[in-house]
Amino acid sequence: MLDCGAFSAWRRGEVIDLPAYIEFVKRHEHLLDCYVALDVIPGSLGRAPGSLKRPRTVAEVKVSGAQSYANLQAMKNAGLRQAIPTFHQGEELCWLERMLRDGESYIGLSPAKNMSWDIQQPWLDRIFAILTDRAGNPLVKTHGFGIASVDFLKRYPRRGGARRPALQPRSLNASEREVWEWLIAARQPIKWSRPKLYFSTQNDKQWKRALAAVGARHHLLSYWHLKERPGVLASYVNG
């Protein structure tokens, strides 16, 4: 799986060039299991000395939702039809609804990295209440960005399995429930026999050997770390 590297760029206050990313993915698409559309993360990290973590503003999430969707369409128009869109915490529900109505079957979910888990969890609860049926079965595939806690991996059914009773559609507001009801009518539950986990590496052969030794067959690599290193992806995949 190729991540676009938006989070790495966001942490540094930098921007990834969309045409360059599109060209890179097209050149290496035959080596990839899947790839993430270039998203725009709202807000700023807010970790400068003496600063406080702050909520994302309405203006920031409006821009991120619109630009992420525009980038997704640009990639699809360039022939990259399997690009995975990302929905960020704080963005308007209309962007998730648009992804679903577009027929997206694989969606990335990105909780606010500059907020604590007690703020991220209620948002994830609501989103997974939309994206699962009453039995807790997922209606679309999802990838959780930056969700590595074992408790959270158990809590959310990213690749099948029952969810906690707290994640019930009755807790949704009117607009959220409308999307859920449409999705229930439009999609059949997706079932897998086991989770499909991605392990992040820094393109290091020693890490690759260690991951392979424990049966980790799905690796997450970042365009941010590959863009200045031509040939590294091919050599990594081919051994």
Order of alpha helices (4+ residues) and beta strands (2+ residues): beta-alpha-alpha-beta-alpha-beta-beta-alpha-beta-alpha-beta-alpha-alpha-beta-alpha-beta-alpha-alpha
